[in-house]
């Protein structure tokens, strides 16, 4: 559980981070603490799993790259092994278990392993999908983004406080 100070730090950083030579010092000054305290608290939150990630979100397409959501129907007895195979591939940003029906055949094995491919150019998607299929022996269903939506959901972490700084 987050302490009130950690919740205030996370809430403050969500949706805004200073672009300066010393951004952690800028955050610390606004929160009334030291730069080392901000860095230490973030490292602690990451190390203990309270935060799973701290970093920017990029629109990779603006730089020529691509993110593609993909899925596979992995037999349960192979699930952990296939997950390890995907984890070892630099193009796989993350993978996770999620149950859903196969898109083409009712009653077929459900798509249960979902992952995101992240590549430097659109032309790299097909070769990566082909390599995953060859290495796992399983078909990959790729779901490229057709349209982008921007949803900025900011929930307050402390009662009675606005979320983020502005």
HELIX and SHEET records of a PDB file:
HELIX    1   1 UNK A    4  UNK A   13  1                                  10    
HELIX    2   2 UNK A   23  UNK A   31  1                                   9    
HELIX    3   3 UNK A   35  UNK A   47  1                                  13    
HELIX    4   4 UNK A   60  UNK A   63  5                                   4    
HELIX    5   5 UNK A   76  UNK A   78  5                                   3    
HELIX    6   6 UNK A   79  UNK A   87  1                                   9    
HELIX    7   7 UNK A  124  UNK A  136  1                                  13    
SHEET    1   A 4 UNK A  92  UNK A 100  0                                        
SHEET    2   A 4 UNK A 111  UNK A 119 -1                                        
SHEET    3   A 4 UNK A  66  UNK A  72 -1                                        
SHEET    4   A 4 UNK A 141  UNK A 144 -1                                        
END                                                                             
